[in-house]
Amino acid sequence: AGLNPELVIVSPMLRCIQTARLSFRDHRNDAEGREVPWVSHEGCREELGLLQGNKRRPIDEIQADYPDIDFSPIKHNEDVLWNEYGTRRETLMEKSERIYSFLTEYVRSRPEKEI
């Protein structure tokens, strides 16, 4: 059985969006030829805090570059999550809790079966 995504969820980080575009370039449409929707969510970001490389651009700027991605799950234009950590990195426990919440509260509630 081949890959047949019904939805692609991507981090709002530019490097992640670019990688996902390359990785899923052959899966822009589903088996019936419908466009596969893309949605961005803060919960699947790699790491928060400290390093500038972990800070995302404002959502309105990213959305201007990627108008076909749904950024509506992201509540703030500015990167308030990164700012909350100030001069420290997100701990492994904090990261685990954030990702667990993303999987159980967001991904599990989605109607799509292949994400």
mmCIF file of the C-alpha atoms, coordinates in Angstrom:
data_MODEL
# 
_entry.id   MODEL 
# 
loop_
_atom_site.group_PDB 
_atom_site.id 
_atom_site.type_symbol 
_atom_site.label_atom_id 
_atom_site.label_alt_id 
_atom_site.label_comp_id 
_atom_site.label_asym_id 
_atom_site.label_entity_id 
_atom_site.label_seq_id 
_atom_site.pdbx_PDB_ins_code 
_atom_site.Cartn_x 
_atom_site.Cartn_y 
_atom_site.Cartn_z 
_atom_site.occupancy 
_atom_site.B_iso_or_equiv 
_atom_site.pdbx_formal_charge 
_atom_site.auth_seq_id 
_atom_site.auth_comp_id 
_atom_site.auth_asym_id 
_atom_site.auth_atom_id 
_atom_site.pdbx_PDB_model_num 
ATOM 1   C CA . ALA A 1 1   ? 0.000   0.000  0.000  1.00 0.00 ? 1   ALA A CA 1 
ATOM 2   C CA . GLY A 1 2   ? 1.310   3.432  -0.936 1.00 0.00 ? 2   GLY A CA 1 
ATOM 3   C CA . LEU A 1 3   ? 1.194   6.703  0.880  1.00 0.00 ? 3   LEU A CA 1 
ATOM 4   C CA . ASN A 1 4   ? -2.203  8.377  0.489  1.00 0.00 ? 4   ASN A CA 1 
ATOM 5   C CA . PRO A 1 5   ? -2.407  11.328 2.922  1.00 0.00 ? 5   PRO A CA 1 
ATOM 6   C CA . GLU A 1 6   ? -5.770  12.950 3.558  1.00 0.00 ? 6   GLU A CA 1 
ATOM 7   C CA . LEU A 1 7   ? -4.117  15.833 5.430  1.00 0.00 ? 7   LEU A CA 1 
ATOM 8   C CA . VAL A 1 8   ? -0.603  17.183 5.911  1.00 0.00 ? 8   VAL A CA 1 
ATOM 9   C CA . ILE A 1 9   ? 0.156   18.879 9.240  1.00 0.00 ? 9   ILE A CA 1 
ATOM 10  C CA . VAL A 1 10  ? 3.295   20.983 9.254  1.00 0.00 ? 10  VAL A CA 1 
ATOM 11  C CA . SER A 1 11  ? 5.184   23.113 11.738 1.00 0.00 ? 11  SER A CA 1 
ATOM 12  C CA . PRO A 1 12  ? 5.039   26.875 11.038 1.00 0.00 ? 12  PRO A CA 1 
ATOM 13  C CA . MET A 1 13  ? 8.827   26.956 10.819 1.00 0.00 ? 13  MET A CA 1 
ATOM 14  C CA . LEU A 1 14  ? 9.982   27.870 7.312  1.00 0.00 ? 14  LEU A CA 1 
ATOM 15  C CA . ARG A 1 15  ? 12.549  25.041 7.159  1.00 0.00 ? 15  ARG A CA 1 
ATOM 16  C CA . CYS A 1 16  ? 9.818   22.522 8.029  1.00 0.00 ? 16  CYS A CA 1 
ATOM 17  C CA . ILE A 1 17  ? 7.375   23.852 5.453  1.00 0.00 ? 17  ILE A CA 1 
ATOM 18  C CA . GLN A 1 18  ? 10.083  23.710 2.778  1.00 0.00 ? 18  GLN A CA 1 
ATOM 19  C CA . THR A 1 19  ? 11.050  20.144 3.733  1.00 0.00 ? 19  THR A CA 1 
ATOM 20  C CA . ALA A 1 20  ? 7.407   19.018 3.778  1.00 0.00 ? 20  ALA A CA 1 
ATOM 21  C CA . ARG A 1 21  ? 6.847   20.554 0.336  1.00 0.00 ? 21  ARG A CA 1 
ATOM 22  C CA . LEU A 1 22  ? 9.727   18.497 -1.020 1.00 0.00 ? 22  LEU A CA 1 
ATOM 23  C CA . SER A 1 23  ? 8.753   15.331 0.858  1.00 0.00 ? 23  SER A CA 1 
ATOM 24  C CA . PHE A 1 24  ? 5.089   15.440 -0.185 1.00 0.00 ? 24  PHE A CA 1 
ATOM 25  C CA . ARG A 1 25  ? 5.486   16.882 -3.686 1.00 0.00 ? 25  ARG A CA 1 
ATOM 26  C CA . ASP A 1 26  ? 4.090   13.651 -5.202 1.00 0.00 ? 26  ASP A CA 1 
ATOM 27  C CA . HIS A 1 27  ? 1.112   13.681 -2.811 1.00 0.00 ? 27  HIS A CA 1 
ATOM 28  C CA . ARG A 1 28  ? -0.482  17.067 -3.517 1.00 0.00 ? 28  ARG A CA 1 
ATOM 29  C CA . ASN A 1 29  ? -3.693  15.282 -4.559 1.00 0.00 ? 29  ASN A CA 1 
ATOM 30  C CA . ASP A 1 30  ? -5.454  12.291 -3.043 1.00 0.00 ? 30  ASP A CA 1 
ATOM 31  C CA . ALA A 1 31  ? -6.409  9.065  -4.864 1.00 0.00 ? 31  ALA A CA 1 
ATOM 32  C CA . GLU A 1 32  ? -9.545  10.751 -6.265 1.00 0.00 ? 32  GLU A CA 1 
ATOM 33  C CA . GLY A 1 33  ? -7.586  13.747 -7.558 1.00 0.00 ? 33  GLY A CA 1 
ATOM 34  C CA . ARG A 1 34  ? -8.704  16.157 -4.814 1.00 0.00 ? 34  ARG A CA 1 
ATOM 35  C CA . GLU A 1 35  ? -6.118  18.528 -3.388 1.00 0.00 ? 35  GLU A CA 1 
ATOM 36  C CA . VAL A 1 36  ? -4.772  17.313 -0.032 1.00 0.00 ? 36  VAL A CA 1 
ATOM 37  C CA . PRO A 1 37  ? -5.266  20.062 2.579  1.00 0.00 ? 37  PRO A CA 1 
ATOM 38  C CA . TRP A 1 38  ? -2.302  21.389 4.534  1.00 0.00 ? 38  TRP A CA 1 
ATOM 39  C CA . VAL A 1 39  ? -2.566  22.810 8.034  1.00 0.00 ? 39  VAL A CA 1 
ATOM 40  C CA . SER A 1 40  ? 0.090   24.339 10.274 1.00 0.00 ? 40  SER A CA 1 
ATOM 41  C CA . HIS A 1 41  ? 0.193   23.803 14.034 1.00 0.00 ? 41  HIS A CA 1 
ATOM 42  C CA . GLU A 1 42  ? 2.556   25.033 16.765 1.00 0.00 ? 42  GLU A CA 1 
ATOM 43  C CA . GLY A 1 43  ? 2.381   21.658 18.520 1.00 0.00 ? 43  GLY A CA 1 
ATOM 44  C CA . CYS A 1 44  ? 4.683   19.965 16.035 1.00 0.00 ? 44  CYS A CA 1 
ATOM 45  C CA . ARG A 1 45  ? 7.507   22.483 16.282 1.00 0.00 ? 45  ARG A CA 1 
ATOM 46  C CA . GLU A 1 46  ? 10.920  21.010 17.070 1.00 0.00 ? 46  GLU A CA 1 
ATOM 47  C CA . GLU A 1 47  ? 12.007  23.107 20.026 1.00 0.00 ? 47  GLU A CA 1 
ATOM 48  C CA . LEU A 1 48  ? 11.206  26.402 21.711 1.00 0.00 ? 48  LEU A CA 1 
ATOM 49  C CA . GLY A 1 49  ? 13.341  29.118 23.263 1.00 0.00 ? 49  GLY A CA 1 
ATOM 50  C CA . LEU A 1 50  ? 16.905  30.425 23.382 1.00 0.00 ? 50  LEU A CA 1 
ATOM 51  C CA . LEU A 1 51  ? 18.148  29.966 19.803 1.00 0.00 ? 51  LEU A CA 1 
ATOM 52  C CA . GLN A 1 52  ? 17.019  32.437 17.126 1.00 0.00 ? 52  GLN A CA 1 
ATOM 53  C CA . GLY A 1 53  ? 16.755  29.518 14.689 1.00 0.00 ? 53  GLY A CA 1 
ATOM 54  C CA . ASN A 1 54  ? 13.881  28.195 16.808 1.00 0.00 ? 54  ASN A CA 1 
ATOM 55  C CA . LYS A 1 55  ? 11.887  31.430 16.478 1.00 0.00 ? 55  LYS A CA 1 
ATOM 56  C CA . ARG A 1 56  ? 9.332   31.568 13.690 1.00 0.00 ? 56  ARG A CA 1 
ATOM 57  C CA . ARG A 1 57  ? 8.411   34.498 11.506 1.00 0.00 ? 57  ARG A CA 1 
ATOM 58  C CA . PRO A 1 58  ? 5.072   36.266 12.063 1.00 0.00 ? 58  PRO A CA 1 
ATOM 59  C CA . ILE A 1 59  ? 2.185   34.177 10.732 1.00 0.00 ? 59  ILE A CA 1 
ATOM 60  C CA . ASP A 1 60  ? 0.958   36.909 8.376  1.00 0.00 ? 60  ASP A CA 1 
ATOM 61  C CA . GLU A 1 61  ? 4.351   36.850 6.623  1.00 0.00 ? 61  GLU A CA 1 
ATOM 62  C CA . ILE A 1 62  ? 4.426   33.053 6.368  1.00 0.00 ? 62  ILE A CA 1 
ATOM 63  C CA . GLN A 1 63  ? 0.833   32.983 5.143  1.00 0.00 ? 63  GLN A CA 1 
ATOM 64  C CA . ALA A 1 64  ? 1.702   35.486 2.404  1.00 0.00 ? 64  ALA A CA 1 
ATOM 65  C CA . ASP A 1 65  ? 4.353   33.047 1.145  1.00 0.00 ? 65  ASP A CA 1 
ATOM 66  C CA . TYR A 1 66  ? 2.166   29.930 1.600  1.00 0.00 ? 66  TYR A CA 1 
ATOM 67  C CA . PRO A 1 67  ? -1.470  30.978 1.069  1.00 0.00 ? 67  PRO A CA 1 
ATOM 68  C CA . ASP A 1 68  ? -2.598  27.372 0.515  1.00 0.00 ? 68  ASP A CA 1 
ATOM 69  C CA . ILE A 1 69  ? -1.659  26.330 4.082  1.00 0.00 ? 69  ILE A CA 1 
ATOM 70  C CA . ASP A 1 70  ? -4.292  26.778 6.786  1.00 0.00 ? 70  ASP A CA 1 
ATOM 71  C CA . PHE A 1 71  ? -2.702  28.630 9.708  1.00 0.00 ? 71  PHE A CA 1 
ATOM 72  C CA . SER A 1 72  ? -5.956  29.059 11.655 1.00 0.00 ? 72  SER A CA 1 
ATOM 73  C CA . PRO A 1 73  ? -4.932  26.689 14.533 1.00 0.00 ? 73  PRO A CA 1 
ATOM 74  C CA . ILE A 1 74  ? -2.170  29.197 15.410 1.00 0.00 ? 74  ILE A CA 1 
ATOM 75  C CA . LYS A 1 75  ? -3.605  31.793 17.764 1.00 0.00 ? 75  LYS A CA 1 
ATOM 76  C CA . HIS A 1 76  ? -0.895  34.480 17.700 1.00 0.00 ? 76  HIS A CA 1 
ATOM 77  C CA . ASN A 1 77  ? 0.753   36.286 14.798 1.00 0.00 ? 77  ASN A CA 1 
ATOM 78  C CA . GLU A 1 78  ? 3.993   36.763 16.743 1.00 0.00 ? 78  GLU A CA 1 
ATOM 79  C CA . ASP A 1 79  ? 5.935   33.847 18.212 1.00 0.00 ? 79  ASP A CA 1 
ATOM 80  C CA . VAL A 1 80  ? 4.697   34.102 21.804 1.00 0.00 ? 80  VAL A CA 1 
ATOM 81  C CA . LEU A 1 81  ? 5.654   30.464 22.510 1.00 0.00 ? 81  LEU A CA 1 
ATOM 82  C CA . TRP A 1 82  ? 9.325   31.142 21.767 1.00 0.00 ? 82  TRP A CA 1 
ATOM 83  C CA . ASN A 1 83  ? 9.201   34.393 23.739 1.00 0.00 ? 83  ASN A CA 1 
ATOM 84  C CA . GLU A 1 84  ? 7.836   32.602 26.833 1.00 0.00 ? 84  GLU A CA 1 
ATOM 85  C CA . TYR A 1 85  ? 11.148  30.767 27.262 1.00 0.00 ? 85  TYR A CA 1 
ATOM 86  C CA . GLY A 1 86  ? 13.327  33.871 27.104 1.00 0.00 ? 86  GLY A CA 1 
ATOM 87  C CA . THR A 1 87  ? 16.979  32.905 27.490 1.00 0.00 ? 87  THR A CA 1 
ATOM 88  C CA . ARG A 1 88  ? 16.415  29.196 28.133 1.00 0.00 ? 88  ARG A CA 1 
ATOM 89  C CA . ARG A 1 89  ? 15.530  26.210 25.992 1.00 0.00 ? 89  ARG A CA 1 
ATOM 90  C CA . GLU A 1 90  ? 12.368  24.199 26.367 1.00 0.00 ? 90  GLU A CA 1 
ATOM 91  C CA . THR A 1 91  ? 13.144  21.211 28.619 1.00 0.00 ? 91  THR A CA 1 
ATOM 92  C CA . LEU A 1 92  ? 12.668  17.646 27.451 1.00 0.00 ? 92  LEU A CA 1 
ATOM 93  C CA . MET A 1 93  ? 9.666   17.290 29.783 1.00 0.00 ? 93  MET A CA 1 
ATOM 94  C CA . GLU A 1 94  ? 8.063   20.511 28.496 1.00 0.00 ? 94  GLU A CA 1 
ATOM 95  C CA . LYS A 1 95  ? 8.624   19.395 24.919 1.00 0.00 ? 95  LYS A CA 1 
ATOM 96  C CA . SER A 1 96  ? 7.151   15.960 25.648 1.00 0.00 ? 96  SER A CA 1 
ATOM 97  C CA . GLU A 1 97  ? 4.052   17.510 27.239 1.00 0.00 ? 97  GLU A CA 1 
ATOM 98  C CA . ARG A 1 98  ? 3.574   19.925 24.304 1.00 0.00 ? 98  ARG A CA 1 
ATOM 99  C CA . ILE A 1 99  ? 3.870   17.158 21.723 1.00 0.00 ? 99  ILE A CA 1 
ATOM 100 C CA . TYR A 1 100 ? 1.634   14.794 23.698 1.00 0.00 ? 100 TYR A CA 1 
ATOM 101 C CA . SER A 1 101 ? -1.011  17.515 23.900 1.00 0.00 ? 101 SER A CA 1 
ATOM 102 C CA . PHE A 1 102 ? -0.709  18.136 20.136 1.00 0.00 ? 102 PHE A CA 1 
ATOM 103 C CA . LEU A 1 103 ? -1.187  14.432 19.376 1.00 0.00 ? 103 LEU A CA 1 
ATOM 104 C CA . THR A 1 104 ? -4.014  13.746 21.823 1.00 0.00 ? 104 THR A CA 1 
ATOM 105 C CA . GLU A 1 105 ? -5.945  17.013 21.587 1.00 0.00 ? 105 GLU A CA 1 
ATOM 106 C CA . TYR A 1 106 ? -5.450  17.992 17.953 1.00 0.00 ? 106 TYR A CA 1 
ATOM 107 C CA . VAL A 1 107 ? -4.377  15.097 15.748 1.00 0.00 ? 107 VAL A CA 1 
ATOM 108 C CA . ARG A 1 108 ? -6.657  12.552 17.420 1.00 0.00 ? 108 ARG A CA 1 
ATOM 109 C CA . SER A 1 109 ? -9.665  14.872 16.999 1.00 0.00 ? 109 SER A CA 1 
ATOM 110 C CA . ARG A 1 110 ? -9.153  15.176 13.238 1.00 0.00 ? 110 ARG A CA 1 
ATOM 111 C CA . PRO A 1 111 ? -11.586 13.205 11.036 1.00 0.00 ? 111 PRO A CA 1 
ATOM 112 C CA . GLU A 1 112 ? -8.869  12.177 8.569  1.00 0.00 ? 112 GLU A CA 1 
ATOM 113 C CA . LYS A 1 113 ? -7.440  8.683  8.919  1.00 0.00 ? 113 LYS A CA 1 
ATOM 114 C CA . GLU A 1 114 ? -4.124  9.125  7.095  1.00 0.00 ? 114 GLU A CA 1 
ATOM 115 C CA . ILE A 1 115 ? -2.293  12.211 8.307  1.00 0.00 ? 115 ILE A CA 1 
# 
